[in-house]
Amino acid sequence: MSRNTSLSFRVVEGRDLPSKDVSGSSDPYCLIKVDNEVVARTATVWRSLNPFWGEEFTLHLPLGFHHLAFYVLDEDTIGHDDIIGKISLSKEAIAADPRGVEGWINLSRVDPDEEVQGEIHLAVHLLEEPQGKKLRCHVIEARDLAPRDISGTSDPFARLFYGNQSVETAVIKKTRFPHWDEVLELELWGEEAVGAHLRLEVWDWDLVGRNDFLGQVEFTPEVLQHSPPNGWFRLLPFPRPEEDAGGRLGALRLKVKLVEDRVLPSVCYQPLLDLLAESILGSAEEGAPTPLTMLEEVSSPDSLQDVATNLQDVATNLVKIFLGRGLAVPLLDHLNLREVTRTTDPNTLFRSNSLASKAMEQFMKVVGMPYLHAVLKPIVTRIFEEKKYIELDPCKMELTRTRRISFKGSQSEEHVRASSLELLTGYLQETLEAIVGSTGLCPPVMRAAFKHLYQRVQDQFPEPEHEDVKYVAVSGFLFLRFFAPAILTPKLFNLRDQHADPQTGRSLLLLAKAVQSIGNMGQQLGAGKEQWMTPLHPTLLRGTAQVKDFLDQLVDVDPESGEEVQPRVLVPPSVTLKEGYLFKRKAEGVSLITRFTFKKRYFWLSGEALSYSKSPDWTVRSSIPVRRICAVERVDDNAFQQPYTMQVVTLDGEGQLKTLYLQCKNVNELNQWLSALRKASLSNECLLPACHPGAFRGHRWTCCLQADRTVQGCSRTHSAVTLGDWSDPLDPDAEAQTVYRQLLLGREMLRKKYLEVSDVEQEQGQSQRADEGEARSPPSQAEVVAARLLDVVRDLERAHQAFEQQEAGEVAGHSPSTA
């Protein structure tokens, strides 16, 4: 059994941000920190006080966390970025509601005294001696302190307070990992001998100006008397309530959800998975309730917004579960058949937030993202690079901008429209050519799913006037929910690292509208308010004919072929998980570090090896076996005076530790490489519990200043902290646990709807009928299915309780941990 902590957060948008530039605007972006470590960065939205990001992240944190913070900054090309404000959420605040935190939250000012991080190692004793009482505090070391100096380090010292007395440690220069190993003693007299609070503060010493606060810990007299502190303790800010700026700094719309769960052994989930599989493999009557339909019912609360959210989560879980069993196509066919048969008006087909529509959407993302990139990335890249001005709407046309096109001054509206039409038509034709020529690139499992959908719709609506419905059903998913959204917001589909600037964004919007119109098979052309799109209609109608031929070819496949897809293992040995240019440097070499000691190399990561060479087409490669990776960690900026650097610690053939330093181009790329390498090496037996976040230079570690190169690391490693994304391997146990939790929340609803009485009432009723000799009428199929589903949920609940009792017994059998 394992613990699974998943933190999901979405930075939706900001509003009413203050201006930080002379232009009267700002270039805002968000940094997201977990316990003061940057885990993600949104793209910059240029020249906006009301930015839209829409970026989602999932972080797996087996070790837990304390705080999640969102910092809004204004990007400056020269000098440091300006901090606008922040939002800080405690773990308790996020976990208070199972649905998480969602909505607009005002930004707060950033107080340096509250920007603390790190831990301190203490051992405190209250001694009884003939001369009187004495307090002895062994200040051993600290780790991961906040950098307060321009060098990226601090000059920390600790100050102990007890009653009216105080005493300090020595100052240790230029480190965030100080090792004091000092014993501070205080004689206790009068009221101090009875009991007082003990407070230890950590400060950064400055030669000029005031010292900077680094954090504190405080212990009550009761704690000191009954369980004197001995171990690592998290540093906390000064206790003052955080107040927002009353909207003067603007606000962010966020969505944050925390899921903490125990994942049981696989055998515990087998009955649930088998029961769900019966829904699609069994011979239930048409329209009869199944475990899947009941799961959909309990995933649909009253709020429409919650409906979409819960259904999306459940749909993702189901798609991954059935992909792992090689049954994704039958699952989608089962859901789509139910949706199609209960639809009487073809114009409303798949228009609602149903489990079928959400499952198809998530299925395309899980299976089809490489296909999407192969088709759309070239045209999206071209639009970003060319930065052409395109506008067909006369209400939005800015004629002064056309001076970039012509040196003769502003052009006429007619000339701008003709130029824009030519450019947009060219982009659209290139996009269509890429799509209609991509039949061979589309994954077989996707083609098989579309084949079933195509056939089900054709069988339901065979009339000649509904000839196009089968095409609209398939293109509604492929074009309207896959291709068009990716064109509109390429950053959210990993097609680009940055959001588009306003001009490029408008070009992408117009292209996405055109692709949507083609995906609708031209049914709504001329029906809306956007009559200025009329000049594009001939191209759209020609594209519609092309797309019909393409869809006919796409579904011309053996419908059983998709079932042969092999489930993804933890990390496929031969599949490239990530690749790209990085700057590398081995730990061995000269102590004088310059920017030229980092060499640019192209890296590939697979389940077997981390390989690199001078360029992608270079035939000679160096390789590091993945099984020998012991740690993958960040490196402090001050180690090489270089940001975004990580280290890969490996074990060589002689059992010696070797370190490879790799520099990335930004914090997101750093986090992606950290996550990919950790996923590949997660099951290695040689993983280290600690490592040095600095480098060994000048005969000592830059982090903790230790002179012994082989000394144990001064910082914990984070081997299981990873980012979640569409390329993650399938984990049926974790997915089944999420489905179980959803069924557990909806258990009472199922009882009331299908069994009409609670378990206690049911038992009492059965006893009464037995006493009176009455015969009970045979249960309906719905009652049988609901009863079986609830039995499985009850068994899983008991399994969880048994493991919790076992854990409690193991904890009780050991002495309390001091760390």
C-alpha positions in Angstrom: 0.0 0.0 0.0 1.2 3.5 -0.8 0.2 7.0 0.0 -0.8 9.2 -2.9 -0.9 13.0 -2.6 -1.9 14.8 -5.7 -2.1 18.6 -5.9 -3.9 20.0 -8.9 -4.0 23.8 -9.6 -5.3 25.9 -12.5 -4.3 29.5 -12.9 -7.3 30.8 -14.8 -6.9 34.6 -15.1 -6.2 37.8 -13.4 -8.1 41.1 -13.2 -7.4 44.8 -12.3 -3.7 44.3 -11.9 -1.7 47.5 -11.2 0.4 49.0 -14.0 4.1 48.5 -13.6 5.3 49.8 -17.0 5.6 53.3 -18.3 3.1 52.3 -21.0 0.4 52.1 -18.4 0.2 48.3 -18.6 2.1 45.2 -17.3 3.5 42.0 -18.6 2.2 39.6 -15.9 3.1 36.0 -15.2 2.7 33.7 -12.2 5.2 31.7 -10.2 3.8 28.8 -8.2 5.7 27.7 -5.2 5.1 24.7 -2.9 6.8 25.4 0.5 8.9 28.1 -1.2 10.2 25.9 -4.0 9.2 27.0 -7.5 7.2 24.2 -9.1 5.7 25.9 -12.1 5.6 29.2 -14.1 2.9 30.4 -16.3 3.7 32.1 -19.6 3.8 35.9 -19.7 0.8 37.7 -21.1 2.1 40.8 -22.7 0.5 44.2 -22.3 -2.4 43.3 -20.1 -3.9 44.2 -16.7 -6.6 41.4 -17.1 -4.5 38.5 -18.3 -5.9 35.1 -19.2 -3.6 32.1 -18.6 -5.8 29.0 -18.3 -2.8 26.9 -17.4 -3.2 23.6 -15.4 -0.6 21.7 -13.4 -0.7 18.5 -11.3 2.0 17.8 -8.8 2.5 14.4 -7.1 3.8 15.0 -3.5 4.2 11.8 -1.6 5.9 13.6 1.3 3.1 16.2 1.7 3.5 19.9 1.9 2.5 22.9 4.0 1.8 25.9 1.8 1.0 26.7 -1.8 1.7 30.2 -3.0 0.9 32.1 -6.3 3.2 35.1 -7.0 2.2 37.5 -9.8 5.2 39.3 -11.3 5.7 41.8 -14.1 8.3 40.7 -16.6 11.0 43.3 -17.4 13.5 42.8 -20.2 16.0 44.9 -18.3 16.6 44.5 -14.6 14.7 42.5 -12.1 11.0 41.5 -12.6 8.6 43.5 -10.3 6.6 41.6 -7.8 2.9 42.6 -7.9 1.5 40.4 -5.1 0.8 36.9 -4.0 -1.8 34.5 -2.7 -0.8 32.0 -0.1 -3.0 28.9 0.7 -2.3 26.5 3.5 -2.7 22.8 3.1 -5.5 22.9 5.7 -7.4 25.6 3.8 -7.2 23.6 0.5 -8.2 20.3 2.2 -11.1 21.8 4.1 -13.4 21.3 1.2 -13.2 18.0 -0.9 -13.9 20.1 -4.0 -10.9 22.3 -3.2 -10.6 26.1 -3.5 -12.1 27.8 -6.5 -12.9 31.4 -7.4 -11.5 35.0 -7.3 -8.9 35.7 -4.5 -7.4 39.2 -3.9 -3.7 39.5 -4.1 -1.7 40.4 -0.9 1.4 42.4 -0.5 4.7 40.5 -0.3 6.3 41.0 3.1 10.0 39.9 3.2 9.6 38.7 6.9 6.9 36.2 5.8 9.0 34.8 2.9 10.7 32.2 5.1 11.6 28.6 4.3 13.7 25.7 5.5 14.1 23.7 8.6 16.3 23.7 11.7 17.7 20.8 13.7 17.6 21.2 17.5 17.9 19.2 20.7 16.5 20.9 23.8 16.9 19.7 27.4 15.8 21.1 30.8 18.4 20.1 33.4 18.1 19.9 37.2 21.4 20.7 38.8 22.5 21.5 42.4 22.9 25.2 41.5 19.5 25.3 39.9 17.7 24.7 36.6 19.4 25.1 33.3 18.1 25.1 29.7 20.4 23.6 27.2 19.7 23.9 23.4 21.9 22.1 21.0 21.6 24.1 17.7 22.9 21.5 15.2 22.2 22.7 11.7 19.7 24.2 9.3 18.8 23.5 5.7 17.2 25.2 2.7 17.2 28.7 4.2 15.9 31.5 2.1 18.7 33.4 0.1 18.9 37.0 1.3 22.1 38.2 -0.3 22.8 39.0 -3.9 25.1 36.0 -4.1 22.1 33.7 -3.7 23.1 32.7 -0.2 22.8 34.1 3.4 25.0 34.6 6.4 22.8 32.9 9.0 23.0 32.9 12.8 20.5 31.7 15.4 19.2 33.7 18.4 17.6 31.8 21.4 15.0 33.6 23.6 13.8 32.2 26.9 12.0 34.6 29.3 14.0 37.8 29.4 17.3 36.1 28.3 18.8 35.6 24.9 21.9 34.1 23.5 23.3 33.7 19.9 25.3 31.3 17.8 28.2 32.3 15.6 27.5 33.7 12.1 28.3 31.3 9.3 29.1 33.1 6.0 27.7 32.4 2.6 25.5 29.4 3.0 21.9 28.3 3.1 22.8 25.1 4.9 24.7 26.2 8.0 26.2 23.6 10.4 26.6 25.3 13.8 26.9 22.3 16.2 26.7 24.8 19.1 25.3 24.3 22.6 23.5 27.3 24.0 22.9 27.3 27.7 20.8 29.6 30.0 20.5 29.6 33.8 16.9 29.7 34.9 15.8 31.8 37.9 12.5 32.9 39.4 9.5 32.7 37.0 11.8 31.4 34.2 12.4 28.3 36.2 8.6 27.7 36.4 8.1 27.9 32.7 8.3 30.2 29.8 8.0 30.0 26.0 11.2 29.1 24.1 11.7 30.9 20.8 14.6 30.4 18.4 15.0 32.9 15.5 17.3 32.5 12.5 18.7 35.7 10.9 20.8 36.7 8.0 23.7 38.9 9.3 24.4 42.1 7.3 27.4 44.3 7.7 25.4 47.4 6.5 21.8 47.9 7.4 19.5 45.7 9.4 19.7 41.9 9.6 17.1 39.9 7.5 14.7 37.6 9.2 14.9 33.9 8.1 12.3 32.2 10.3 11.6 31.0 13.8 10.3 28.1 15.9 8.6 28.4 19.2 7.7 25.9 22.0 5.3 26.1 24.9 6.3 25.3 28.5 4.2 22.1 28.3 6.1 20.9 25.3 9.4 21.7 27.0 8.4 19.9 30.2 6.8 16.7 28.7 8.4 16.2 25.3 11.5 18.4 24.8 12.1 19.2 21.1 14.6 16.9 19.4 14.7 16.7 15.6 14.0 18.8 12.5 11.5 21.6 12.8 10.0 23.8 10.0 10.8 27.5 10.3 7.8 29.8 10.4 7.2 33.5 9.8 6.4 36.0 12.4 2.8 35.3 13.6 0.8 38.0 11.9 -2.5 37.5 10.0 -2.2 37.8 6.2 -4.5 40.5 4.8 -5.2 41.1 1.2 -4.8 44.5 -0.3 -8.5 45.0 -0.6 -8.4 44.5 -4.4 -5.9 47.3 -4.9 -3.3 44.8 -6.3 -5.9 43.0 -8.3 -7.1 39.3 -8.0 -6.5 35.9 -9.5 -9.1 33.3 -10.4 -7.8 30.0 -9.2 -8.9 26.4 -8.9 -6.9 24.2 -6.5 -7.7 20.7 -5.4 -5.9 18.4 -3.1 -6.3 14.6 -3.1 -4.7 12.6 -0.3 -5.3 8.9 -0.4 -4.0 5.5 0.4 -3.7 3.2 -2.6 -4.4 -0.4 -1.7 -2.7 -3.4 -3.3 -4.0 -4.3 -6.8 -5.9 -7.3 -5.6 -8.2 -5.1 -3.5 -9.4 -3.3 -6.6 -9.9 -6.3 -8.9 -13.7 -6.8 -8.0 -14.4 -3.1 -8.8 -12.5 -3.3 -12.1 -14.2 -6.5 -13.0 -17.6 -5.1 -12.2 -17.0 -2.0 -14.3 -15.8 -4.2 -17.2 -19.0 -6.2 -17.0 -20.8 -3.0 -18.1 -19.3 -3.2 -21.5 -18.7 -6.9 -21.8 -21.9 -8.2 -20.3 -25.3 -8.8 -21.9 -27.4 -6.3 -20.1 -30.7 -5.2 -21.6 -30.6 -2.0 -23.7 -31.2 1.0 -21.5 -30.8 -1.0 -18.3 -28.7 0.5 -15.5 -25.1 -0.6 -15.3 -22.2 0.1 -12.9 -21.0 2.7 -15.4 -24.3 4.5 -15.6 -24.5 4.5 -11.8 -21.0 6.0 -11.6 -22.1 8.7 -14.0 -25.1 9.5 -11.8 -23.0 9.9 -8.6 -20.5 12.1 -10.5 -23.1 14.7 -11.3 -23.9 17.1 -8.4 -26.4 19.9 -8.6 -24.0 22.6 -9.7 -23.4 22.6 -13.5 -19.8 23.7 -13.0 -19.3 20.8 -10.6 -20.9 18.4 -13.1 -18.3 19.3 -15.7 -15.4 19.0 -13.2 -16.4 15.7 -11.7 -17.3 14.1 -15.0 -14.0 15.1 -16.4 -12.1 13.5 -13.5 -14.2 10.3 -13.6 -13.8 10.2 -17.4 -10.1 10.5 -17.2 -9.9 7.7 -14.6 -12.1 5.4 -16.7 -10.2 6.0 -19.9 -6.9 5.1 -18.2 -8.3 2.1 -16.4 -9.8 0.6 -19.6 -6.7 1.5 -21.6 -4.7 -0.5 -19.1 -7.0 -3.5 -19.8 -7.0 -3.0 -23.6 -10.7 -2.2 -23.5 -10.7 1.6 -24.2 -12.6 1.2 -27.5 -15.4 -1.0 -26.1 -15.7 1.5 -23.2 -16.2 4.4 -25.5 -18.5 2.4 -27.8 -20.7 1.5 -24.8 -20.9 5.2 -23.6 -21.4 6.6 -27.1 -24.1 4.0 -27.9 -26.1 5.1 -24.8 -25.7 8.7 -25.7 -26.7 8.2 -29.3 -29.8 6.0 -28.6 -31.2 8.5 -26.1 -30.8 11.4 -28.6 -33.8 12.1 -30.8 -32.7 15.4 -32.3 -29.3 15.0 -34.2 -28.6 18.7 -33.7 -28.2 18.0 -29.9 -25.9 15.0 -30.2 -23.0 15.2 -27.8 -23.8 18.8 -27.0 -24.2 18.2 -23.2 -21.6 17.5 -20.5 -22.1 13.7 -20.5 -19.7 11.0 -19.4 -19.5 9.9 -23.1 -18.4 13.3 -24.4 -15.9 13.9 -21.5 -14.5 10.4 -22.0 -13.9 11.0 -25.7 -12.2 14.3 -24.9 -9.9 12.8 -22.3 -9.2 9.7 -24.5 -8.0 12.0 -27.4 -5.7 13.8 -25.0 -4.2 10.6 -23.4 -3.8 8.8 -26.7 -3.6 11.5 -29.4 -1.3 14.2 -28.2 1.8 13.1 -30.3 -0.6 12.9 -33.3 -1.8 16.4 -32.6 1.7 17.8 -32.4 2.7 16.1 -35.7 -0.2 17.7 -37.5 -0.4 21.2 -36.0 3.0 22.1 -34.7 4.5 23.2 -38.1 1.7 25.6 -39.0 1.4 27.0 -35.4 5.1 27.6 -35.3 5.0 29.4 -38.7 2.2 31.7 -37.5 4.2 32.6 -34.3 7.3 33.3 -36.3 5.7 35.4 -39.1 3.6 37.6 -36.9 1.4 38.7 -39.7 -1.4 41.2 -39.2 -4.7 39.5 -40.0 -8.2 41.0 -39.5 -11.5 40.6 -41.3 -13.8 42.2 -38.8 -14.1 45.9 -39.8 -14.9 46.8 -36.2 -11.6 45.5 -35.0 -9.5 46.6 -37.9 -6.6 49.0 -37.0 -5.4 50.6 -40.2 -2.4 52.2 -38.6 -0.9 48.8 -37.9 -0.7 48.1 -41.6 2.3 50.5 -41.8 4.3 47.4 -40.9 3.1 45.9 -44.2 3.7 48.9 -46.4 6.0 51.9 -46.1 3.5 54.1 -47.9 1.5 54.7 -44.8 -1.9 53.4 -43.7 -3.7 51.3 -46.2 -7.4 51.2 -47.0 -9.8 48.9 -45.2 -10.5 47.0 -48.5 -6.8 46.5 -49.0 -6.3 45.2 -45.5 -9.2 42.9 -45.8 -7.9 41.5 -49.1 -4.4 41.0 -47.6 -5.8 39.3 -44.5 -8.1 37.0 -46.5 -5.1 35.9 -48.6 -3.0 35.2 -45.5 -5.8 33.4 -43.6 -6.7 31.3 -46.6 -3.0 30.3 -47.0 -2.8 29.3 -43.3 -6.2 27.4 -43.5 -5.2 25.5 -46.6 -1.9 24.5 -45.1 -3.7 23.3 -41.9 -6.3 21.3 -43.9 -3.5 19.7 -46.0 -1.8 18.6 -42.8 -5.0 17.2 -41.3 -6.4 15.4 -44.4 -3.0 13.9 -45.1 -2.6 12.6 -41.5 -4.6 9.3 -41.7 -1.5 7.2 -41.3 -0.4 9.2 -38.3 -3.6 8.8 -36.3 -3.2 6.1 -33.6 -5.1 2.9 -34.6 -7.0 3.0 -31.3 -8.3 6.4 -32.1 -9.4 5.3 -35.6 -11.1 2.3 -34.1 -13.0 4.5 -31.6 -14.1 6.8 -34.4 -15.2 3.9 -36.5 -17.6 2.7 -33.9 -18.9 6.2 -33.3 -19.4 6.7 -37.1 -21.3 3.5 -37.3 -23.5 4.0 -34.3 -24.6 7.4 -35.5 -25.3 6.2 -39.0 -27.5 3.4 -37.6 -29.4 5.8 -35.4 -30.0 8.4 -38.1 -30.2 6.5 -41.4 -32.5 9.0 -43.1 -31.1 10.8 -46.2 -31.6 14.2 -44.7 -29.3 13.1 -41.9 -26.5 12.1 -44.2 -23.9 14.4 -42.6 -24.7 13.6 -39.0 -22.2 10.8 -38.8 -19.5 13.1 -40.1 -20.5 15.9 -37.7 -20.3 13.4 -34.7 -16.7 12.4 -35.5 -15.5 15.9 -36.6 -17.2 17.4 -33.5 -14.6 15.6 -31.4 -11.6 15.7 -33.7 -12.0 19.2 -35.0 -14.1 21.1 -32.4 -12.7 19.6 -29.3 -9.2 18.7 -30.3 -7.7 20.6 -33.3 -9.5 24.0 -32.9 -8.8 24.4 -29.2 -5.1 23.5 -29.8 -4.9 26.2 -32.5 -6.6 28.8 -30.3 -4.4 28.1 -27.2 -1.3 26.3 -28.3 0.4 26.9 -25.0 -2.2 24.7 -23.2 -1.5 21.8 -25.6 2.3 22.1 -25.3 2.6 23.3 -28.9 4.4 26.5 -27.7 6.3 27.5 -24.6 4.6 31.0 -24.5 1.2 32.4 -25.0 0.7 34.3 -28.2 1.0 38.1 -28.3 -2.3 39.9 -29.0 -1.7 40.1 -32.8 -0.7 36.5 -33.2 -3.5 35.5 -30.9 -6.0 37.2 -33.2 -4.6 35.3 -36.2 -4.9 32.0 -34.3 -8.5 32.9 -33.2 -9.5 33.5 -36.9 -7.9 30.2 -38.0 -9.6 28.3 -35.1 -13.0 29.8 -36.2 -12.4 28.6 -39.7 -11.4 25.1 -38.6 -14.5 25.0 -36.4 -16.7 25.9 -39.3 -15.3 23.1 -41.4 -15.7 20.7 -38.4 -19.4 21.7 -38.3 -19.5 20.6 -42.0 -20.4 24.2 -43.0 -23.9 23.8 -41.4 -23.8 27.3 -39.7 -22.1 29.3 -42.4 -23.8 32.7 -42.8 -26.2 32.0 -39.8 -24.3 34.0 -37.2 -23.4 37.6 -36.6 -20.0 37.3 -38.1 -20.9 38.2 -41.6 -17.4 39.5 -42.2 -16.3 35.9 -42.5 -18.4 35.6 -45.7 -15.4 36.0 -48.1 -13.9 32.9 -46.6 -17.0 30.7 -47.2 -15.9 29.3 -50.6 -12.7 28.0 -49.0 -14.6 26.6 -46.0 -17.1 24.7 -48.3 -14.2 23.2 -50.3 -12.6 22.2 -47.0 -15.8 20.5 -45.9 -15.7 18.2 -48.9 -12.0 17.4 -48.2 -12.8 16.6 -44.6 -15.6 14.2 -45.5 -13.2 12.2 -47.7 -10.6 12.3 -44.9 -13.1 11.0 -42.3 -14.2 8.2 -44.6 -10.6 7.2 -44.9 -10.0 7.6 -41.2 -12.7 5.2 -40.2 -11.8 2.7 -42.9 -10.1 0.5 -40.4 -10.8 -2.9 -38.7 -12.8 -1.9 -35.6 -11.1 -4.6 -33.6 -7.6 -3.2 -34.2 -7.8 -0.7 -31.4 -8.2 -3.5 -28.8 -4.7 -4.8 -29.6 -3.0 -1.7 -28.1 -0.6 -2.7 -25.4 -1.0 -1.1 -22.0 1.7 1.4 -21.2 4.1 0.1 -18.6 5.8 2.3 -16.0 8.4 3.5 -18.4 8.7 1.8 -21.9 12.4 0.9 -22.3 12.8 1.9 -25.9 10.4 4.9 -26.0 11.9 8.4 -25.8 10.3 10.1 -22.9 11.9 13.5 -23.4 14.5 15.1 -25.6 16.1 18.5 -26.3 19.1 20.7 -25.9 20.7 21.1 -22.5 24.0 22.5 -21.2 26.1 19.9 -19.4 29.1 19.8 -17.1 30.7 17.0 -15.2 31.6 17.4 -11.6 35.3 16.7 -12.3 37.4 19.5 -13.6 38.8 22.9 -12.7 37.5 24.8 -9.7 37.2 28.0 -11.6 33.8 27.8 -13.2 32.9 29.9 -16.3 29.9 29.9 -18.6 32.1 28.1 -21.1 32.5 25.0 -18.9 28.9 24.1 -19.7 28.7 22.5 -23.2 25.6 22.4 -25.3 24.5 18.9 -26.0 21.3 17.2 -27.3 19.8 14.8 -24.8 17.4 11.8 -25.1 15.8 10.1 -22.1 14.3 6.6 -22.5 13.4 4.0 -19.9 16.9 2.5 -20.4 19.3 5.4 -20.7 20.0 9.1 -20.6 22.0 9.7 -23.8 23.5 12.8 -25.3 25.6 13.9 -28.3 26.6 17.2 -30.0 23.5 17.3 -32.2 20.3 15.3 -32.9 21.8 13.7 -36.0 25.2 12.9 -34.4 25.8 9.1 -34.6 28.2 8.9 -31.6 26.3 9.1 -28.3 27.3 8.9 -24.6 24.9 7.1 -22.3 24.1 6.8 -18.6 22.0 3.7 -17.7 18.8 4.8 -16.0 19.1 2.0 -13.4 22.3 3.7 -12.0 20.6 7.0 -11.3 20.7 7.7 -7.5 19.3 11.2 -7.4 17.9 14.0 -9.6 17.8 17.3 -7.8 18.0 21.1 -8.3 21.2 23.0 -7.9 21.5 26.3 -6.0 21.9 29.2 -8.4 25.0 30.4 -6.5 26.8 27.0 -7.1 27.8 28.1 -10.7 26.1 31.5 -10.8 23.7 29.9 -13.3 19.9 29.5 -12.9 17.8 26.5 -13.8 20.5 23.9 -13.1 19.9 20.3 -12.0 22.2 17.4 -11.1 22.0 13.8 -12.0 23.9 11.7 -9.4 24.8 8.2 -10.7 26.7 5.1 -9.5 29.6 4.1 -11.7 30.8 0.5 -12.4 33.1 0.7 -9.3 30.4 1.9 -6.9 31.5 5.5 -6.9 29.1 8.4 -7.1 29.4 10.7 -10.1 27.5 13.9 -10.8 26.4 15.4 -14.1 25.2 19.0 -14.0 22.6 20.1 -16.6 21.4 23.6 -17.2 17.9 24.2 -18.7 16.6 27.4 -20.4 13.8 28.1 -18.0 12.1 26.9 -14.8 9.4 25.0 -16.6 11.9 23.0 -18.7 13.9 22.4 -15.5 10.8 21.0 -13.7 9.8 18.9 -16.8 13.3 17.3 -16.9 13.4 16.7 -13.2 10.0 15.0 -13.4 10.8 12.9 -16.4 14.1 11.6 -14.9 12.5 10.9 -11.6 9.7 8.9 -13.2 12.2 6.9 -15.2 14.3 6.1 -12.1 11.6 5.9 -9.4 12.0 2.1 -8.8 15.8 2.2 -8.6 17.2 0.5 -5.5 20.2 2.9 -5.3 18.2 6.1 -4.6 19.9 8.4 -2.1 18.0 9.9 0.9 20.0 13.1 0.8 22.4 15.0 -1.5 24.2 18.4 -1.8 22.3 21.2 -3.6 25.6 22.9 -4.2 28.8 22.0 -5.9 32.2 21.0 -4.6 34.4 24.0 -5.4 37.5 25.4 -3.8 37.8 22.3 -1.6 34.4 22.6 0.0 30.7 22.3 -0.8 29.2 25.6 -1.7 25.9 24.7 0.1 27.0 23.5 3.6 30.7 24.5 3.4 31.8 21.0 4.4 35.4 20.2 3.3 34.8 16.5 3.0 33.7 15.7 -0.6 32.2 12.4 0.5 30.2 13.8 3.4 26.5 12.9 3.5 24.2 15.4 1.6 22.8 18.3 3.6 19.4 18.3 1.8 16.6 15.8 1.4 16.1 14.3 -2.0 12.7 14.4 -3.8 12.7 11.3 -5.9 8.9 10.9 -5.9 7.9 14.5 -6.5 6.8 14.6 -10.1 4.6 16.6 -12.5 1.6 14.9 -13.9 0.7 15.2 -17.6 -0.9 13.3 -20.5 2.2 11.2 -21.1 2.2 9.7 -17.7 2.2 5.8 -17.5 -1.0 4.1 -16.6 -1.6 3.5 -12.9 -4.8 1.4 -12.6 -4.6 1.1 -8.8 -4.5 4.9 -8.3 -7.3 5.4 -10.9 -9.4 2.7 -9.3 -8.9 4.3 -5.9 -10.3 7.6 -7.3 -13.3 5.9 -8.8 -13.9 4.2 -5.4 -13.8 7.5 -3.6 -16.4 9.0 -6.0 -18.7 6.0 -5.5 -18.2 6.3 -1.7 -19.4 9.9 -1.8 -22.5 8.9 -3.8 -23.3 5.7 -1.9 -26.3 7.1 -0.1 -27.7 8.4 -3.3 -27.5 5.0 -4.9 -29.2 3.4 -1.9 -32.1 5.8 -1.9 -32.6 5.6 -5.7 -32.2 1.9 -6.3 -32.6 0.1 -2.9 -35.0 2.7 -1.4 -33.8 1.9 2.2 -30.6 2.0 4.1 -28.6 -1.1 5.1 -30.0 -1.1 8.7 -33.6 -0.6 7.5 -33.1 -3.4 4.9 -31.8 -5.8 7.6 -34.7 -5.0 9.9 -37.2 -5.4 7.0 -35.7 -8.8 6.1 -36.0 -10.0 9.7 -39.6 -8.8 10.0 -40.6 -10.6 6.7 -38.8 -13.7 7.9 -40.8 -13.7 11.2 -44.1 -13.2 9.3 -43.3 -15.8 6.7 -43.7 -13.4 3.8 -42.0 -14.0 0.5 -40.0 -11.1 -1.0 -40.6 -10.3 -4.7 -37.5 -11.0 -6.8 -35.2 -7.9 -7.1 -35.1 -5.9 -10.4 -31.9 -5.8 -12.5 -31.2 -2.3 -11.3 -31.4 -3.4 -7.7 -29.1 -6.3 -8.3 -26.5 -4.1 -10.0 -26.7 -1.4 -7.3 -26.4 -4.0 -4.5 -23.3 -5.6 -6.2 -21.7 -2.2 -6.6 -22.4 -1.2 -3.0 -21.0 -4.5 -1.8 -17.8 -3.8 -3.7 -17.6 -0.3 -2.2 -18.2 -1.7 1.3 -15.5 -4.3 0.9 -13.0 -1.6 -0.2 -14.0 0.6 2.8 -13.3 -2.3 5.1 -9.9 -3.0 3.4 -9.0 0.7 4.0 -10.1 0.4 7.7 -8.0 -2.8 8.1 -4.9 -1.1 6.7 -5.4 2.0 8.8 -5.7 -0.2 12.0 -2.5 -2.1 10.9 -0.7 1.2 10.4 -1.9 2.5 13.8 -0.6 -0.7 15.4 2.8 -0.4 13.8 3.1 3.2 14.9 2.1 2.3 18.5 4.7 -0.5 18.5 7.5 2.0 17.8 8.9 4.9 19.8 7.8 8.3 18.5 10.1 9.7 15.8 12.1 12.8 16.8 12.8 13.9 13.2 
